[in-house]
Amino acid sequence: MELRRLGSSGSELPEVGLGCMGLSSVYTETDDRSAEDLIRLAYDLGVRHFDTADVYGANGHNERLVGRAIIGFRNEVTIATKFGHVLLDDGSRIIDGSPEYVHRACDASLARLGVERIDLYNAHRVDPKVPIEETVGAMAQLVHEGKVRWIGLSEAAPDSVRRGHATHPLAAIQAEYSLWTRLPEAEHFAVCEELGIAYVAYAPIGRGFLSGTIKSAGDIRPDDRRARLPRFSDEHIDSNVALLDTLIDVAVEVGASPAQVALAWVLARKPFIHAIPGTTSAAHLEENVAAANISLSERQVSRLASAFATVSGDRYPPNVAQHVQR
């Protein structure tokens, strides 16, 4: 895989990483042994960027899982985790970006991961109650204390990125980006280019939709998180399935799977993009890594972009979307 610079960190990483959220039974049932084996296989395949968060899985399950899996090669990989979501007793979440919480959350993540330092520490969401300068200032203190190497923001508006970067250099920003989620193209990419910040694209295969295997809402189990996302609902999914025809055509042209073409398209957009597709399947993991070797022509890139210019349905329901800055 091609090495790409991780923003101002000075470090280079293979362009495809692994988003680990799904290994904590978010979309389908998983078991810890298989999940840990998948992380080790990713390492064997050349993956060096593993992304988790303190809120993935109950009681920090995903961080503990990742921490156990990477013991044998800890110093050879970049571990990214996130803070900011606070679970309340009624099951709802609030966002906390207060300096006090930043420090408390970091210490808890370090303990769960079993590491002395977090490589990339991200604010999972921007707290509207706290100036971004205060949140990033606390994150900068963690850097000075040696608990964190680099910092970043997730789902942050361009203005927050600029103000945060002015407080302390951001190595990366993270947000969803794929053929059917294109909002970052409007302003975020320009900010990354201007400030030298990496863009970490999560869900680059559209939470599995761009694999072409989901054709109706009935293909998703009721306990699958995607069943609560508008784009996968009965109201919208038929319109979105129709968009897949062009993706499938291009996949046939290049001799790859639709998922691989979707991932190759993301990587072709900008040289500062790092993709972190998630999977629970060894076969899909191997596909994702191999997608880095697929070259799309300018015509194919443009054709795909045009085909997915209009998507039916929001990516999040209102209770989740309220925490995403635009």
C-alpha positions in Angstrom: 0.0 0.0 0.0 1.0 3.6 -0.6 2.3 5.5 2.4 0.5 8.8 3.1 1.6 11.5 5.5 -0.6 11.8 8.6 -0.8 15.6 8.5 1.5 17.5 10.7 2.6 14.4 12.7 5.6 13.8 10.4 4.5 10.1 10.3 3.5 8.1 7.3 1.0 5.3 7.2 -0.4 2.9 4.7 -3.4 4.5 3.0 -5.9 1.8 4.3 -6.4 1.3 8.0 -9.0 -0.6 10.0 -12.0 0.9 11.7 -12.6 -1.3 14.7 -16.1 -0.2 15.8 -17.9 -3.1 14.1 -15.8 -5.7 16.1 -18.0 -4.8 19.1 -21.2 -6.2 17.6 -22.5 -2.9 16.2 -23.8 -4.4 12.9 -23.6 -8.1 13.5 -22.7 -10.5 16.3 -19.0 -10.9 16.9 -16.8 -12.8 19.3 -13.6 -11.4 20.9 -11.3 -14.2 19.7 -12.3 -13.8 16.1 -12.1 -10.0 16.4 -8.6 -10.1 17.8 -7.6 -12.6 15.1 -8.9 -10.1 12.5 -6.8 -7.3 13.9 -3.7 -9.5 13.8 -4.5 -10.5 10.2 -4.8 -6.8 9.3 -1.3 -6.2 10.7 0.0 -9.2 8.7 -1.6 -7.6 5.5 0.2 -4.3 6.1 -2.4 -2.3 8.0 -0.8 0.0 10.6 -3.7 2.3 11.5 -6.3 1.0 13.9 -9.2 3.2 14.9 -11.3 2.8 18.0 -13.2 4.9 20.6 -14.1 4.8 24.2 -17.8 4.6 23.3 -17.5 1.6 21.0 -19.0 -1.4 22.8 -20.3 -1.6 26.3 -17.9 -0.3 29.0 -15.0 0.4 26.7 -15.2 -3.1 25.1 -13.6 -2.1 21.8 -10.6 -0.3 23.4 -9.9 -3.4 25.5 -10.2 -5.6 22.5 -7.8 -3.5 20.4 -5.4 -3.3 23.3 -5.2 -7.1 23.7 -4.9 -7.7 19.9 -2.0 -5.3 19.3 0.3 -6.4 22.2 2.7 -8.2 19.9 3.3 -5.2 17.6 2.2 -2.2 19.6 5.3 -0.1 18.7 4.8 -0.7 14.9 1.2 0.6 14.6 -0.8 3.8 15.1 -3.6 3.5 17.6 -6.3 6.2 17.3 -9.1 6.5 19.8 -11.8 9.1 20.6 -13.5 10.7 23.5 -16.5 13.0 24.0 -19.6 10.8 24.1 -21.0 10.4 27.6 -23.6 7.7 28.1 -26.4 8.7 30.6 -28.5 6.3 32.7 -31.5 6.6 30.4 -29.4 5.4 27.4 -29.0 8.8 25.8 -25.7 10.5 25.1 -24.4 13.9 25.7 -21.2 15.5 24.4 -18.5 16.6 26.9 -15.5 18.5 25.7 -14.6 20.1 29.0 -10.9 20.1 29.9 -11.7 18.1 33.0 -13.4 15.4 31.0 -10.7 15.4 28.4 -8.1 14.4 31.0 -10.3 11.9 32.7 -11.3 10.2 29.5 -7.7 10.0 28.3 -6.6 8.3 31.5 -9.4 5.8 31.2 -8.6 5.0 27.5 -4.9 4.5 28.3 -5.9 2.0 31.0 -8.3 0.1 28.7 -5.9 0.0 25.8 -3.0 -1.0 28.1 -0.6 1.5 26.5 1.5 4.3 27.8 0.6 6.7 25.0 -2.2 7.1 22.5 -0.9 7.9 19.0 -3.9 9.9 17.7 -6.4 11.2 20.2 -9.6 12.6 18.6 -12.5 14.6 20.0 -15.3 12.4 18.8 -17.7 15.3 18.5 -17.4 19.0 19.2 -19.1 20.1 22.4 -21.2 23.2 21.6 -21.1 24.3 25.3 -17.3 24.5 25.4 -15.1 26.7 23.1 -13.1 24.5 20.9 -10.0 26.3 22.1 -10.5 24.9 25.6 -11.1 21.4 24.4 -8.0 21.4 22.1 -6.0 23.2 24.8 -6.7 20.3 27.2 -5.7 17.8 24.4 -2.5 19.8 23.9 -1.7 19.4 27.6 -2.0 15.6 27.1 0.6 15.9 24.3 3.0 17.9 26.6 2.5 15.3 29.4 3.4 12.5 27.0 0.1 10.7 27.1 -0.8 11.5 23.5 1.4 11.9 20.4 -1.0 13.8 18.0 -4.5 15.1 18.2 -7.5 15.5 15.9 -11.2 16.3 15.6 -14.0 14.2 14.4 -17.1 15.5 12.5 -16.0 19.1 13.2 -17.0 22.1 11.1 -14.3 23.9 9.1 -14.4 26.9 11.5 -13.8 24.6 14.5 -10.9 22.9 12.6 -9.3 26.3 12.0 -9.7 27.5 15.5 -8.6 24.2 17.0 -5.5 24.0 14.7 -4.6 27.6 15.8 -4.6 26.4 19.4 -2.5 23.3 18.7 -1.6 21.7 15.4 -4.1 19.0 14.4 -2.6 15.9 12.7 -6.0 14.8 11.3 -9.7 15.4 11.1 -12.0 12.5 10.8 -15.5 12.3 9.2 -17.6 10.0 7.1 -16.7 10.1 3.4 -17.8 7.9 0.5 -19.5 7.9 -2.8 -22.8 8.6 -1.0 -21.5 11.0 1.7 -19.8 13.9 0.0 -20.3 16.9 2.3 -16.5 17.2 3.1 -15.8 18.1 -0.5 -17.4 21.5 0.0 -15.0 23.0 2.5 -13.1 20.4 4.6 -10.8 19.3 1.8 -9.7 22.9 1.2 -9.0 23.4 4.9 -6.9 20.2 5.0 -4.9 21.3 2.0 -4.4 24.8 3.4 -3.3 23.7 6.9 -1.6 20.4 6.1 -4.1 18.2 7.9 -4.8 14.6 7.0 -8.4 13.5 6.4 -9.4 10.2 7.9 -12.4 8.8 6.0 -14.6 6.5 8.0 -17.4 4.3 6.4 -15.8 4.7 3.0 -17.9 1.8 1.7 -21.1 3.4 2.9 -21.5 1.1 5.9 -21.5 -1.8 3.5 -24.1 -0.4 1.2 -21.6 0.2 -1.6 -20.7 -3.5 -1.6 -23.9 -4.0 -3.5 -25.1 -6.7 -1.2 -27.9 -4.7 0.5 -30.9 -4.4 -1.8 -33.8 -3.8 0.6 -34.4 -2.8 4.2 -35.3 -6.4 4.8 -31.7 -7.3 4.2 -30.8 -5.7 7.6 -31.5 -7.3 10.9 -33.6 -5.2 13.4 -30.7 -5.2 15.9 -28.3 -3.9 13.2 -27.4 -0.3 13.8 -28.1 0.5 10.1 -31.8 -0.3 10.6 -32.0 3.1 12.4 -30.3 5.0 9.7 -32.6 6.8 7.2 -30.8 5.8 4.0 -31.4 2.1 4.7 -35.1 2.6 5.5 -38.0 1.4 3.2 -38.6 5.1 2.4 -35.2 5.6 0.8 -33.4 2.4 0.0 -35.0 1.6 -3.4 -33.8 5.0 -4.8 -30.3 4.4 -3.4 -30.1 0.9 -4.8 -30.7 2.3 -8.3 -27.4 4.3 -7.9 -25.4 1.1 -7.7 -25.7 0.3 -11.4 -22.8 2.6 -12.3 -20.7 1.3 -9.5 -21.2 -2.3 -10.6 -20.5 -1.4 -14.2 -17.1 0.2 -13.2 -16.3 -2.8 -11.1 -16.7 -5.1 -14.1 -14.5 -2.7 -16.1 -11.6 -2.9 -13.7 -12.1 -6.5 -12.6 -12.8 -5.7 -9.0 -15.7 -5.9 -6.5 -18.0 -2.9 -6.0 -16.7 -2.4 -2.5 -13.1 -2.3 -3.8 -14.1 0.3 -6.4 -15.9 2.4 -3.8 -12.8 2.4 -1.6 -10.4 3.0 -4.5 -12.6 6.0 -5.5 -12.2 7.5 -2.0 -8.4 7.1 -2.1 -8.2 8.6 -5.6 -9.9 11.9 -4.5 -7.1 13.5 -2.5 -3.5 12.4 -1.5 -4.1 13.4 2.1 -7.0 10.9 2.6 -6.6 7.9 4.8 -9.4 5.4 4.7 -10.5 3.2 7.7 -13.1 0.7 6.4 -14.4 -1.6 9.0 -15.3 -5.3 8.6 -15.7 -8.4 10.7 -14.8 -10.7 7.7 -11.2 -11.8 6.9 -12.2 -12.1 3.2 -13.5 -8.5 3.1 -10.4 -7.3 5.0 -8.2 -8.8 2.3 -10.4 -7.1 -0.4 -10.1 -3.8 1.3 -6.4 -3.9 1.5 -6.1 -5.0 -2.1 -8.3 -2.1 -3.2 -5.3 0.2 -2.6 -3.8 -1.3 -5.8 -6.8 -0.5 -8.0 -6.3 2.4 -10.4 -9.4 4.2 -11.7 -9.2 6.5 -14.7 -10.2 10.1 -14.4 -13.3 9.3 -16.5 -14.3 6.5 -14.1 -13.8 8.7 -11.0 -15.9 11.4 -12.6 -18.6 9.0 -13.7 -18.9 7.6 -10.2 -19.1 11.0 -8.7 -21.9 12.0 -11.0 -23.8 8.8 -10.4 -24.0 9.4 -6.7 -24.5 13.2 -6.8 -28.0 12.8 -5.3 -28.7 10.4 -2.5 -32.0 9.7 -0.8 -32.3 10.2 2.9 -30.1 11.7 5.6 -27.2 9.7 6.9 -28.3 10.0 10.6 -31.6 10.3 12.4 -32.2 13.7 14.1 -31.1 12.6 17.6 -27.7 11.6 16.2 -27.3 14.3 13.6 -27.6 17.1 16.2 -24.1 16.3 17.4 -22.5 16.5 13.9 -21.2 20.0 13.0 -21.6 21.3 9.5 
